[in-house]
Amino acid sequence: MKISCGISQAGNLQDSLNTIQDPKLIIFVTTEEKLASHAEELYHLYPNIPTIGCIGMGYQNTTITEHGIHVYGFSDGIEAVGNVIEQVSVMPVKYISRLEQDLHKISAQEHNTICIDICCGHDEITITTLNSALSQKNISLIGGTGGAGKVAFCGKIYEDSCVYALIKNTKGKVKAYKENIYRLRPDYPFFTVTNADPEHNILIDLNGKPAKEVYQSLLNISEKDILTQTFKNPFGKVCGNDIFIISIKDIHNHHGLTCFKRTITSDIITILELDDYQKVVQNTIQSIQKDFHSISGIFSINCLFRYLLFQDLNYVSTYFKEMSKLGTHIGLIGYGEHYKQQHTNQTFSCVVFE
């Protein structure tokens, strides 16, 4: 397969299409002001292929666009279908037949097919719904949340929805990866969530004590530092042998914490610390190199908080330079990440195409 990328820092769609040739799928990332016009224009230019998009920042290798447009074209040796799952906050299962039909349409297989999704929020229910169909064929999911609660599919703008693309690599395999740059600390205890509001992602009490108080006390920080401390010390939710990151969004009613990922009563969580992030990135690169002798391209989702942390550490340019050594590396900076059956924060997830 081939991945081409067009970029316009000024947000000019026509300029960004100069390098896109005979695509079978388009994914685009643009600004809130131009999402509707770009979606409509792309649909008129490519009416016979799926086009999905969102609001956010995009990147290709070492080029990052914070306010323009990135257009990614997938071609040569792929089959692709796409669609939208609507009413994700209320009844997304009503639309799951669309995904089931698309899986059948391309004869999706575990080793060569990936589902990429972009949603407006309500990540957990979105992921659960998608996997009700994907798990029947063991198809992996990667994706994330776009900005401003809007996504685009084939010229139309949707709210309270999720857009997706199924990509089948007819000339090789695909594989999904997740990267966590945080680690457990032996001296940090595990806590039981004793009070939470999962509908609004509010963490209220841990072991019967206010969550804000527990977080401040363990890290010995002031209230004003909580929202930046989460870059280095997010919460982590235990799921079997894995840990999934929970970022803090805001302080709720002086003693609770609003997060970007929901928690429920009886969840077991802890506070994580930043690992040797450069070593972790190199381990990810080495794992991909071990699994693939030839790489056509990589599509990834990097969390906004992870991007901001790398900025603070003066590591952004080095990070994207290292990733580009694998081959064409494209993607978007999102507000939450999807990896297989989990929603996580401050994480990198990607799919590698042979």
N, C-alpha and C positions, 0 to 999 in steps of 0.2 A: 504494500500500500504506500501511498504518498500523502504527506501532510504539507500543505502550503499555507503561508501566513501573509496577510496584508495588514499594514499598519498606517494609520493617519493620526498623528499627534493633534492635528487640528480638528479631527472628527469628520473629515471629508470621506464619505463612503466610496465614491468613485475612485479616489486615490488609493484606497485600501484594497481595491479589487484588481489592481494591475497584475498582481502575481498569482491570482486564483485562476486555475485552469481546470475545466471540466469536472467540477466537484460533484460528488454523490451525496454529500452532507455538508452543511455549513453550521458552525457554531460561532456566534459573535458576542462581543462584550463592548458595551458603549455607555454613554451617559444617560441620565434620566431624561434630559431635555430632548435627546435624539432617538430614544429607544423606539418610539412609535413610527417615526419617519423612516428610520433605518430598517425596521422590520418589514414595513410595507414595501419599500423599494427593493429589498432583497427578494421578497416573495415574487414581485413582478419580473425581476431579472432571472430568478431560478424557480419557476412555478412547479416544477416536477420533482423537486427534491425537498427533503425536510430541512428547514432552517430554524434553529432554536437560538435564543439569546437572552441576555440579562444585562443589568446595570452593574458596573464594577470596573475593576482595573484588570488589564490583560498583560501578557508577556510572551515574548518569543525569544528564547535563548537569553541574551543579556539586555534586550530592549524591553522596558516596562512603560506602559502607557497608563497614566493615572486619570486623564481627562479626555482622551481621544477615543478611537475605535480600533479594535483588533478583530479581524475576520479570519477564521480558520477553515480551510477547505480540505476535506478528506476525499481521496480519489484512488483509482487504480488498484484493483484487487480487493475491493470491499463491497459488501451489500449493507445498506443502511435504511432504516425506517425510523420514524419518530412520531410523537403524538403528545397529548396533554392530558394530565389527570386533574380534574377540576374538583372544587369544593373540598380541598384537603383538610380543612378544619372541621368539616361536618360529616361528609360521606364520600371519601375518595374511592371506596370499594365499588361504588356505583359505576365507575369508569374503568375498572380493572380489565374488562374484556378487551379494551383497546390494546393493552400491553400483551395480553394472551394471544390475540390475533396477530400482532406484530412478531412475536416470538415464532409463531407457526409460519408466518410469511417468509422469513429468511432461514428457516430451519436452524434456529440458534443452537449452538453447541457450547459446552462448558469450556473447551480448550481454545476456541477461536472467537467468542462473542463476549462483548462487554456492554453494560448499560450505563450510560452517562446521564445523570439527571441534574436539573437546576430547579430549585423550588423557591417559594415565597416565604417560607416559614413552616411551622408545624412539622418539623423535620421527623420526629419520631413516628408519627402516624403515617407520614409519607413513605418513610423507609419500610415500615411494616407492610404497608399496602403493596408497594412495588415488589417486595420480596415474597409476597404470597403467590405471585406468578413466577418470578425469577427463580425461586428455590426449587420449583418443579423440574427445572433443567440445569440447576446448579450454576446459573449465570451470575457473575459477580457484578456488584454495583459500586460505582464511585460517583461523587457529585458534591453539591453544596448549595448554599443559599445565596441568591443574588441580592442586590440592593433595592430599597424603596418598595418592597413587596410587590414587584411586577416581574413577569417573564414574558417572552415572546415565542410564538410558534406560528410559522407560515403566514406571516404578515399581520397577525392579531396579537393584541396585548391581553394578558390574563392576570388577574389577581386571585389570591387564595388558591393557587394552582401549582402544579409541577409539570415541567416539560422534560421530555427525555428523548434520547436517541439510542437505538440499538445498533451497534457496529459489529459486523461480522468480517473478520480478516480472512479472506479466501486463500491467502498465500502464506499463512503462518499462524502462530499462536498469539494469544494475548494473556496478560497477567496483571492483576491489581496488587498494589503495595500501599502500605501505610507507614508513616514515619512519626515517631514520638520522641521529641527532644527533651523530655522530662523523665525523672526517675524517682523512685521511692527513697525515703530516708528512714533508716532503722529507728531513729529516735523520734520520728513523727508518728503519733498513734493513729489507729483507724477509728472512725466515728460511725455511729449509727444515726441515720436521719430519723429524728423523732417527730418532726413536724415539717410539712412542706405543702406548697401549693403548686402541684405539677402543671395545672392549666396555664399558670402565668410564670412558670419557671422560677418560683421563689423558694429559696432554701431558708427555712425559718429557725429550726432548732437542731442542734447536734448533741447527742447524749443528754437531752433535756435542757441544754443551755443555748442562749441566742447565738446563731451562726456567726454574726459579725464579731461578737465578743470572743468566740473561740478562735476565729481567724486572726484577729488582732493580737490576742494573747500569745498564741503559739509563735507568731512571727515577730512579736514585739514591735509593732508599727502603730502609727496613729491612724485615725479614721480617714484623714485626707489622703493617705498613701495607699488605701486599699485598691482603688481602681487601676493603679499602675503596678502594684505589687503582683497582681494576677498574671502579668507578663512573665514573671519569673517563678511565681508560686501559685499555679492554678490548683483547683481541686482535682482529684482523680477518682473515678468510679470503678470499683472492682467488678469485672465480668469474667468469671472463670479464672483463667491464667493471664488475662489481659487487663490493662488499665486504660480507661477512656477519659479524656480531659474535659473538665467543666470550667469554663471561664466565667469570671464575675463581671456582670454588666453594670450593676448599680447597688446602692444601699436602699433597703426597703424598711420604712417605718422605724428607722433608728436601730433595729437589732437584727433584721433579716437581710438576706442578700439575693438580689435578682440576678439570675445567671442566664447564659446563652443556651444551656442544656438543662432539661428538667431533671429533677430528682423526685423520688417518691418515698414515703415512709417505709423504713426498714432497709433502704439502700445502705451499703457500706462504702464510705468514701474516706479519703485521706487528703492531706496537702502534699503536693509534689514540689520538687526543686528542679531547677534547670540543670540538665546534664551537660556533658562535654559535647555541645551541639555540633561542632566541626567534625568530631570523630563519628557522631551518629550519622551525619550526612554522608561521610565517606563510606560508612558501613552499608548505607542504602545503595549507594552507587556500585559498590562491590557486589552486593547481592544481585542487582540487576544485571551486571556484567557476567556474573556466574550463570545466570539463567538464560541469557540471550547472547548468542554469538553475532547476530546481526539485528540491528534495531532500526525500524522504519521511522519511529517517532514516539514521543511521550506526551500524553495529555494529563495535566495535573491541576489540583485545587490546593492553593496555599491559603491558610487562614490570615485574615487581616491582622490579628494580634501577633501572629508569628512574623509577619512582614514588618510590623512596627517594632517588634523586639529586635529583628535583624538590623533595622535601621539604627536603633539605639546602640547596637554592638558594632556598627560599621561593617556589617557582614553581607549586605544585600548584593552588591556587585560580585563579591567573591562567591557567594552561594549560587547565583544564576550562572556564573562562569563555570563552576564545577559541574553543575547539572548539564550544561550544554555540551560537555565532553562526551556524554553518552550518545548525542545525536540531537535532532530537532526536538526541542523542549518547549511546549506551548501550554497555555492554561490561563486560569483566572485567580484573582485574589478574592476569596469569598468570606462569608460571615458565619460559617459553620460547615463542617465537612461530613460527607457520607462515605462510609467504607463498609461494603458488604451489608451486614445487618445492623450496623451501629451508626449513631450520630455522635460526633465528637467535636471538640473545639481545639484551637491552637495546634492544628495538625496539618500534615501534608498527606494527601492521598493521590494516587496516580494510576494510570493504565499504561503499560508498555506494549507496543505493537511490534511483532517480529517483521 
